[in-house]
Amino acid sequence: MSDWNDHEPIYLQLKNLVLRQIVRGILPEGEAVPSVRQVAAQERINPITVSKAYQMLVDTELLEKRRGLGMFVRPGAQQQALDQERDRFIKQQWPEILTTIAVLGLDPATLLADSTGDSS
C-alpha cells in the first residue's frame, strides 16, 4: 500500500505514481492499467479519486480509454512521460535543489564528484 502524504491531494500523488510507473516501464505501452475499483480497494481510497488521477493521465495523452476494456497505456507514453518528468524536474525541483546547495554552502562540483564515486 502507498504512503500518502498530507502535503498534496491523493489524486495528484496517484497520478504521479502511475506516471513514474510508465517512465520505468512497470506499466508498459499497450498494457492495461489496474481498474479504478481494483486500485481503490488496494489503496483504500475513493474510486472517484482514482478516476480523477486516471482522467488527468488521459488528458495528457498517456492513457487511453477503450470502451468496455478499461484504460491502457498509449503507444509513445513512456517517452512522453519521461519528457514531462524531465521538464518538471528542471523547472520545479532543480531550482529548489540549487537553493538548498547555496543555503548550506555546499560546493556543486564536490557533490557531483561524491555522487559518482570520484574522490579527486
Contacts in CASP RR format, 6 or more apart in sequence:
PFRMAT RR
TARGET T0000
AUTHOR 0000-0000-0000
METHOD contacts of the structure
MODEL  1
MSDWNDHEPIYLQLKNLVLRQIVRGILPEGEAVPSVRQVAAQERINPITV
SKAYQMLVDTELLEKRRGLGMFVRPGAQQQALDQERDRFIKQQWPEILTT
IAVLGLDPATLLADSTGDSS
1 42 0 8 1.000
1 43 0 8 1.000
1 44 0 8 1.000
2 13 0 8 1.000
2 14 0 8 1.000
2 17 0 8 1.000
2 43 0 8 1.000
4 10 0 8 1.000
4 13 0 8 1.000
4 45 0 8 1.000
5 13 0 8 1.000
10 45 0 8 1.000
10 49 0 8 1.000
11 49 0 8 1.000
11 50 0 8 1.000
11 52 0 8 1.000
11 53 0 8 1.000
11 56 0 8 1.000
12 53 0 8 1.000
12 56 0 8 1.000
14 39 0 8 1.000
14 43 0 8 1.000
14 45 0 8 1.000
14 49 0 8 1.000
14 50 0 8 1.000
14 53 0 8 1.000
15 53 0 8 1.000
15 54 0 8 1.000
15 56 0 8 1.000
15 57 0 8 1.000
18 27 0 8 1.000
18 33 0 8 1.000
18 53 0 8 1.000
18 54 0 8 1.000
18 57 0 8 1.000
18 62 0 8 1.000
18 63 0 8 1.000
19 57 0 8 1.000
19 62 0 8 1.000
19 81 0 8 1.000
19 84 0 8 1.000
19 85 0 8 1.000
20 85 0 8 1.000
21 27 0 8 1.000
22 62 0 8 1.000
22 73 0 8 1.000
22 77 0 8 1.000
22 78 0 8 1.000
22 81 0 8 1.000
23 78 0 8 1.000
23 81 0 8 1.000
23 82 0 8 1.000
23 85 0 8 1.000
25 78 0 8 1.000
27 33 0 8 1.000
27 73 0 8 1.000
28 73 0 8 1.000
28 78 0 8 1.000
29 73 0 8 1.000
29 74 0 8 1.000
29 75 0 8 1.000
29 76 0 8 1.000
29 77 0 8 1.000
29 78 0 8 1.000
30 72 0 8 1.000
30 73 0 8 1.000
30 74 0 8 1.000
30 75 0 8 1.000
31 72 0 8 1.000
31 73 0 8 1.000
32 69 0 8 1.000
32 70 0 8 1.000
32 71 0 8 1.000
32 72 0 8 1.000
33 54 0 8 1.000
33 63 0 8 1.000
33 70 0 8 1.000
33 71 0 8 1.000
33 72 0 8 1.000
33 73 0 8 1.000
34 42 0 8 1.000
35 70 0 8 1.000
35 71 0 8 1.000
36 47 0 8 1.000
36 50 0 8 1.000
36 51 0 8 1.000
36 54 0 8 1.000
37 47 0 8 1.000
39 45 0 8 1.000
39 50 0 8 1.000
40 46 0 8 1.000
40 47 0 8 1.000
40 49 0 8 1.000
40 50 0 8 1.000
43 50 0 8 1.000
54 63 0 8 1.000
54 71 0 8 1.000
57 63 0 8 1.000
57 71 0 8 1.000
58 64 0 8 1.000
58 65 0 8 1.000
58 71 0 8 1.000
60 80 0 8 1.000
60 84 0 8 1.000
61 74 0 8 1.000
61 77 0 8 1.000
61 80 0 8 1.000
62 73 0 8 1.000
62 74 0 8 1.000
62 77 0 8 1.000
62 80 0 8 1.000
62 81 0 8 1.000
63 71 0 8 1.000
63 72 0 8 1.000
63 73 0 8 1.000
63 74 0 8 1.000
63 77 0 8 1.000
64 71 0 8 1.000
64 72 0 8 1.000
64 74 0 8 1.000
65 71 0 8 1.000
66 72 0 8 1.000
101 108 0 8 1.000
101 111 0 8 1.000
113 119 0 8 1.000
113 120 0 8 1.000
END
